[in-house]
């Protein structure tokens, strides 16, 4: 299915399902906020394979350039849910400050062996370790999530963000260019940026899986989020949406090499680079085990450590399970 055809098909008047019993009809058109990164892959698989149509749903992909923009839209209800490429940390902070508006239905990320993030420097740079970043400029994704992650990674090497290392927030589309031009000395990049930087010989990796090493493994920085009001008003639609994402994730797990190609077109990757990009790990919230909850909790704990919030977030408080909510 071509992207242009998909885009044309997805933009239109919302269709409504007749409940037949006098109940308010459910929306069958869903607006999905998305950041063009690797952890959004289940959305791309579902769109290209027609899984939403199979469930009688119309899905509109709403593209954003920063994780905080997606969460703001989710909180405001201008999108109904996000792809699994939403921000786990920002959603946790938003839920802590304004409880009851959003929940998380899936997690995405990486391990040390197959990480979601890396620290990269320009080809030929003398920077070889994190301590070498002192006095330098480090590019990151915009928003409090990756700023906090960067602070924690730097702190493990005795460096203070802003005092020792200048943090520069950049959208994914600008990061490789900023490294190549010297606007930043290093990147804390998330896939597919590391793949692009290395394949195009713009730069090299100095830390493979920086957050996975510094915070927790598995590391789940990505999350699929849902606007809770939309979910409560449209329980059958949400059941179908969850079935779509679960189906897409199972496809990815069954044949990750085949799934990689769906990154092309939706992200900055072409077909050849998509084939080189690590496939993230994905998990629906209903399938989380104790280790997954503990990993998310450890990530959430750093937001208290760095005083992003005044208190502590509980990873269990934000989980969504279709068709019920608990």
Buried (B, 14 or more C-beta within 10 A) or exposed (E): EEBEEBEEEBEEEEEEBEEEEEEEEBBBBBBBBBBBBBBBBBBBBBBBBEBBBEBEBBBBBBBBBBBBBBBBBBBEBEBBBBBBBBBBBBBBBBBBBEEEBBBBBBBBBBBBEBBBBBBBBBBEBEBEEBEBBBEBBBBBBBBBBBBBBBBBBBBEBEBEBEEBBBBBBBBBEBBBEBBBEEBBBBBBBBBBBBBBBBBEEBBBBBBBBBBBBBBBBBBBBBBBBBBBEBBEBBBBBBBBBBBBBBBBBBBBEEEBEEBBBBBBBBBBBEEEBBBEBBBBBBBBBEEBEEEBBEBBBBBBBBBBEBEBBEEEBBBEBBBBBBEEBE
